[in-house]
């Protein structure tokens, strides 16, 4: 597994850590438990990290020294060659590898080179793509799109999370050089399951009588925290409160966080909005259970792990009708999809949940039933079969 720009050992919710961290960590653990020996290579992001960490039998993380430790993600293309050379030396020293699986486009560039150097299959999971982000109003540099296009032509398999992402991929990129496989992420049901709302609110020190709208994600334009704040202002429920769980992200992260605070003050919501720092992943279940509704106003989302975790905890979701969220939220059944990013439209959907507790409870129960079909074990089983199949077939050649 290649995860160059962010370590699966980092806590999601700030910096460049998010759903991809959870994806790599949980998926590799499930692969290891299924008997697939896995090593994840990630860039050392600070001094003092051990060269290798054994997470569990068959699952280890290797910290690769490549460039200064505190590089912003925008500067990481400059260390791709150095990172890839170290990984190649490491793999050759241990006698080779069966499959390379790259996560995100930066890792894909490394994986592409490893494929040709080692003559092994390459699997790519992009998590986000330049053309998809551009459709959502977040254009990426031309050289990222060029790198992704080259990788799409040469990867032996590309993994997408759901049928909606598959349709979007084919519309924007056409047919890839290799296979396009749906491998849906899972949810750890031991942590994310329905629980007592009153107990969760007591644990978090929240007023048991005030409705709670929950936003979980990094504070960046892509995730739409400003839409969540403005939707609260438009909600018409002065008793409702908004919890924003997450931290600054990206080169402009501190500025975006400050802008969110200033927006709260501007709208007179200081006593109704709480900024909560990133939480350990398993602790998030308490926040989900404390909420009446979870809002996911993302500009684009390949899957939407927050929506799945919320549903697993029995909480209705109001989300943008983009990407994988269209597969995870059954409109009118497990929550509501909003076709545009108008705060007023989000407020209308939030109000429909908060003003009808009976319907909200039915939506939560339906969401839990839906989420039961998503497990990391099932995702690992699909990948295990894919790896074995690719190893027995001729590799895709660059076109």
Buried (B, 14 or more C-beta within 10 A) or exposed (E): BBBBBBBBBBBBBBBBBBBBBBBBBBBBBBBBBBEBEBBBBBBBBEEEBEEEBEBEEBBBBBBBBBBEEEBEBEEBBEBBEBBBBBBBEBBEEEEEBEBBBBBBBBBBBBBBBBBEBBEBBBBBBBBBBBBBBBBBEBEBEEEBBEBBEBBBBBBBBBBBBBEBBBEBBEEEBEEBBBBBBEBBBBBBBEBBBBBEBEEBBEBBEBEEEBBBBBBBBBBBBBBBBBBBBBBBBBBEBEEBBBBBBBBBBBEEBEEBBEBBBEBBEEBEBEEBBBBBEBBEBEBBBBBBBBBBBBBBBBBBBBBBBBBBBBBBBBBBBBBBBBBBBBBBBBBEBBBBBBEEBBBEBBBBBBBBBBEEEEEBEBBBBBBBEBBEEBBBBBBBBBBBEBBEBBEEEEBBEEE
